[in-house]
């Protein structure tokens, strides 16, 4: 069982806020979806981009042809 030491708890830095790569908003959670045909996420070099819920849903509607880009 891990022991608790108050001095360690006080010095740990707070977590960095998450930021949507598309709208730049600070958010509590982000999503990353990779659906391209032939896309191999472990072998293909790429820049990981994370989206907030609103941007993720908008990108999904665009992908399905329900909304213009």
Buried (B, 14 or more C-beta within 10 A) or exposed (E): EEEEEEEEEEEEEEEEEEBBBBEEBEBEEBBEEEEEEEEEEEEEEEEEEBBBEEBBEBBBEEEEEEEEE
